[in-house]
Amino acid sequence: MLAARDQVRAQAARGLDAATGRKNLHQLIQLRWIAAFGQIVTIEVAHYGLQLPIPVEPMLAVIAGLLAFNLLSLLRWRSGRHVSNGELFLGLMVDVGTLTAQLHLSGGIGNPFIYLYLLQVALGAVLLRAWAVWTMVGVALACVVGLAIFSRPLPVALDSHRGLGSPYLLGLLICFALNAVLLVVFITRIGQNLRERDARLAALRQRAAEEEHIVRMGLLASGAAHELGTPLATLAVILGDWQHLPHFNSDPELLQDVTEMQTQVLRCKSIVSGILLSAGETRGESSAVTTVCRFLDDLVADWRSSRSGTLLLYSNRFGHDLPMVSDSSIAQMICNVLDNAREASPQRIHLHVGRDDDALVLEVYDEGPGFRPDMLTRLGTPYQSTKGRPGSGLGLFLVVNVARTLGGQVEATNRPEGGAVVRITLPLSAVALAPKETTE
């Protein structure tokens, strides 16, 4: 069981990494479109505006190859498959190779756009693993050295005294602006992707910790059930024998006390079964075919009879009734919410039952002080309570996790007129019986 749960967590973590990888690939695709457009504009300005002797056709062919690779990357992104670190590394190496080819054709190391290598290395430092980043650094350095050795410089004078009138200094300014703007924009986006992944991983770890807490509670509850089962059964047998003794039959008051004691013993056994079911243990007791409305009506009647002094206003608008198996875990979950509402509003609480498409909706209203804002943000976290008692705060924790196990959800809000409302939504597929099951 623990191994299976760890495997599920590992698969979820890999899924988060895959989603982040796809987002980062999409950022590189967008950057490549911008790079291709910028190269076309730069070639046109350099050739037709500044009359520089550059090989236009080979440079446009390099851009065509870059666009073709980007179209393939776009198809790869749309496939929805996992994007590995190696694929991101390959994409950045293609960008480095394209930049090297363009610089080789347009002046080599003397081209002011030589510093665009820093953009590629910076993106690699954010996206890639350590080995891939250092490989990129080595490749970029080798490309710069190769450009210094094998490329022919353009016949463009530095003319630093002309300021921005110098084509070289103007190119340096444009290169700096491109590096700064693109680094800020894309590293901010990539950083946001990584932060979202970390937040989802943190939520996954928090949920795993809560599930482990439930497992520990289930083990404790199971041990308590084994410990309490024998004495409770013994008490039930003894009280049953006492009811048939002549001494008790001749004393009506004593017989009434014994009957009440037996009733309370049976109630203790029912409570233990409910706790075990809420904690994930199945006792196989108290399961019978009923209907949704009858199950809720009986639950409300039992709750009212055992908790006098509080007015429970109950309205059932479920509509067309459906068959179900009475489930102690669902009953215990609803009772926990009602008990919490009763502690906040001892005089009067409300239970509304409704139906939203294929879901059972239960809403419990109280007229108390409501939830603190910090409790609303951490609903279902164990030991979050305003009662100030050791061990309190487990009621809503169990409610949230039982609902989650059934595929439902629990929401809590404060009412503008005062008090709070807890809304439980459970899919009918997890609650009601299918017509096929009822006929078997």
N, C-alpha and C positions, 0 to 999 in steps of 0.2 A: 504493500500500500504506500509506504513512504517512498520507495523507489519509483513507483508510478507517478506520485505527486511531484517528485524532483524532476522526472522526465518531462512532465507537462510544463513545469516552470522553465526548464531549459529550452523547450520548444517555443514558449512565449517570448523568452529573451531573444532567441534567434529571430523570431518574427519582428520584434522591435528593431533589431539591427538591420534586417532586410528592408523594412520601411524607411529607415534613415538612409540606407545606401541608395535607394531609389530616389529619394528627395535630393541627395547630394549629386547623383548623376544628372538629375534634371537641372540643377544649378550649373553644372559644367556645360550642358547642352545650350543653355541660354547664353552663357559667357562666350561659347564658340560662335553663335550667331552674331553677337556683338563684335567679336574679333574679325570675322569675315567681312562684315560691313565696314568696319574701320579700316581694314587693309585695302578694300576697294577704293574708299575715299582717299586714303593716303597715296595710293598709286596714281589716281587721277590728278590730284593736286601736284604731286612731285613731277609727273611727266608733262602734263599740259599747263600747269600753272607756273612751276619753277623751271621748266624746260630741262630737267635732269635726265641724263642718258641712262635710263634703266630699261631692262628687258621686260616689257609689259606683258607679252604673251606668256612667257614661262611663269611669271609671277601670278598671272590670272589662272594658269593651269594648277598651280599649287593651291590657290583658293578654291578651285573647283574640287580638287581632291579633299580638302578640308570639309567642304559642304557635303560631299558624298559620305564621308565618315560620320558627319553629324547626323545625317538622315538615318544611317544605320544605327547610330546610338539612340536616336529617337524611337525607332522601331523596337530596339532592345528595351527601352524604358517602358514602352506601352505594353510589352509582353507581361509585365507584372511579376517577373521572376526575381529571385534574390540577386542583388548586385554585390559582387565580392570586392574586397580590397584590391585584388589583382586587376579587375576590370577598370576601376577608377585610376589605378596606376597606368594602365595601358592608354586610357584616354588622355591623361596628362602628358605622357611621353609622345603621343601623336601631336599634341599641341606644341611641345618643345621642338619636335622635328620640323613641323610646319614653320615655326618662327625661325629656326636655323636656316631652312631653305630660303625663306624670304630675305633674311639678312645677308646670306651668301650672294644673292642676286642683286643686292642693293647697297653694297659698300662694306659688308662685313662688320668688323668691330668698330669701324668709324661711323656706323649708322647710329644716330642718337636713340633709336628704339631698342638698342641692345639691352637696356635695363628692364625690358619686359620679361626677361628671364626671372627676375625677382618675383614677379607676380605668380608665375607658375610654381616656383619653389615655395612661396608663402601658402598657396592653396594646397600644395602637397603636404606641407607641415600640419595643416588643419585636418586634412581628409585621410591621410595614409598612415600606415604603421611605420615604425622607426626604420626598418630595413628599406622600405620603399622610398621614404623621404631622403635618406642618405644616398640611395642610388640615384635619385633625381638630382641631388646636389652634384654628385660626381659627373653625371651625364651633362648637366648644364655647364659645368666648368670645362669639360672636354669640348663641348660645342663652342664655347667662347675662345678657347685656345685654338681650335681648328679654324675659326673665322679669322683670327689674327694671323694665321700662317697662310691659309690658302685663298682667302678672298681678296679681290682687288678693290681698293678704296675708290669711292666716287670722286670725281674732280670738283669737289665743293670746298671752298675756302672757309676757314673757321670764322673769320671776320667778327671776332668778339667785340671789337670796338663799335660795331653797328647795333649792338643790343639785340632787340627782338627783330631787327631787320636782317639778322644773320639766319639763313635757313637752318644751320646746325643748332644754334641756340633756341630757335623757335621749336625745332623738333624735340630738343631736350625738355622744354617746357611742356609740350604736349604729352611726351612720354611720362613725365612726372605726374601730370594731372590724371592721365589714364590709370597709372599705377595706384595713385591715392584713391580715386573714386571707385575703381573696380574692387580694390582690396576692402574698402569700407563696406560697399554694398554686398558683395558676395560672401565675405567672411562673416558679416553680420547675419546673413541668411543661413549660412552653414552652421554658425554657432547656435542660432535659434533651433535648427533641426536637432543638433546634438543635445541642447537643453531639454527639448521636448522628449527626446528618447530617454534622457536621464530621469525626467519626471515620471515617465511611464514605468521605467524600471523601478523607481522608488515606490510607486503605487503597487506594482507587482510584488515587491518584497514585503510591503506592509500587509497586503492581502495574504501572502504566504505566512507571515507571522500570526495573523489572526486565525488562519486555518490550523496552524500548529497549536494555538491556544485552545481551539475547539477540540482538537484531538486529545489534548491533556485533560480538558474538562470531561470529555467522554470517557476516558480511562478512569478518572476519579468517580464519575457517576456510576460506571459499571461496577467498580469495586464496592461503592456504597450500596448498590442494588443487591449484590451478592451477600453483603453483610446484613442488610436489613430484611432480605427476603425471608430467611428462616424465622427470625423472631416475629415478624408480622404474620406469617402463616401460622405459627404456633399460637399466637394471641387469637387469631380468627377461629381456630379450632376450639380453643378453651372457651371462648365466649359463646361459641355455638353450642357447646356441651352445657354450659351454665344455663342457657335459655330453657333447657329441658329438665332441669332439676326441680323437684317439688318445692324446695324452699324459695326459689326465685318466682315460680308460678303463683305462689300464695301471696307474694308481695308485689303488687303492680308497679309501685314506684321503683323498686329495685330492678324489676324486669325491664322497665323503660330505660333505666340507666345502662343496663347491660346491652340493650338493643342499640342505644346511642353510641356506646363504646365500640360495638362491632361496626357500626356505620362509619365511625371515624377511622377505624383500622383499614377498612376498605378504601376510604378516601386517601389514606397515606399510601397505600399500594398504587392507587391511580396516579397520585402526584409523582411517585418515584418513576412510574412508567413514562409519564409526560416529560420529566427531566431527561431521562435517557434518550427518548426520541428527539428532543430538542438538541441534545449533544451529539446526535448521530448514531445512537445505539437503538436497535429494534428489539422490542420485547415480544412482538406478535400478539399483544393483548388489545382488547377493546376495539377490534376492527370488525365493522359490520357494514353491509350495504345500506345506504340511506340516500338522501338527496341533499343538494346544497342548501336549500331553504330550511329543510327539517334539521339538518346538522347545525346550522346557525341558530335556529329557534331554540333547540335543546341546549346549546351552549349558553345562550343568553339566560335561559330559565335556570340552569345550574349556577351560573355566576350570580344571579340575583338572589337565589336561595342561600348561598353561602357567604354573601357579603351584604348583609343588611345595613341600612343606614345611608346608602347612596342610591339616588334615583338614576337609573339607567334608561334613557330615552332611546328606543330602538325602532328604526324604520328599515324595512326590507323591500327594496325596489329592484331585486335581481331580475324579475320577469319570469320567463319560461324556465321552469325548474329542470335540473339535470341530475342524473344519478351520480353518486360518488361513494367512496369508502370512507367511513369515519376515520379520521387521522388524528391521533393524539398530539402529534407535533404541531399541526395547524391549530388545534384547539388551545394548546399551551401558548402558542405564539399570540393568538388573539387575546387570551386571558392576561398575558404579560402586559400588552398594550393597555387593556382596560384597567389593570391594577395600577399601572403608572399614572394613568389619567385620574384614577380615584384618589391617589395620594396627592396629586396637584389640585384636585377639585372634589373634595369629599361629599359635597352636597348633591352635585348633578353632573353627569357626563352623557355623551351622545354617541351612538353607534349607528352609522348609516351604511347600508349595503346596496351596492349598485353593480352595474355591468357595463363595461366599455369594450364593445366588439367581442373579442374572444378572451376577455380578462375579467376576473372577479375583483371588484374594487371595494375595499373596506376602509371607512373613514371614522376615526375616533376623535371626537372633540371634547375638550375640557374647558373649564372656565377659570383656570388657575393663572399663575403669573407668566406662563409661557416658557420657552427655552431661551437660555442665554445664547448670544450670537456665536460664541466659540463652540458651544455644543452642537449647534446646527451644522457647522462646517465639519464636525467630526462625528457625525451621527453613526452609531454602530460601533464606535471604538470602545473596547472594554474599559470599565471603571471610569466612565465619564458620567457623572451624576451630580445633582444639586443636593442630594440627601445628606452628604457628609458622614456616611457610615462606611466602615471598612467592608470591602467586597461589594458595595452597591454599584449600580451601573451596568450589570450584566443582563438585565431584562431586555433592553433595546438591542444589545449586542447579539443575543440569541435570536431576537425577532428578525434583525437584518440578515443574519446568516441562514436562518431557516428559509426566509423568503428568497435569498440568493440561490440556495440549493434547489428550490422549486422553479427557478428561472424568473422569479418576480423581483420586485424592488420595493423599498420603503422610503417614503419622503416625509419630512416633518417641517412644518412652517408655523409661525406665530400669526394669530388672527388679528386683524386691525382692531376689532372690538374687544380684544382681550382673550387670553387663553391660547391654546395651541391645538393643532390638528395633525394627526399622524395618518398618513395615507398608505395603505398596503395594496399593491397590485399583484395579483397572482394569475398566471396563464391558466385558462380552463383546461388546457391539455394536461396540466400537471395536477389538477384538482378533481375534475369530473371524469367519469367513466365514459369510454367510447361506447356507442350502441352495440358494437360487437361483443364488448366485454360483459355487458349487462345481460345478454342473451345466453351466455355460456354457463 
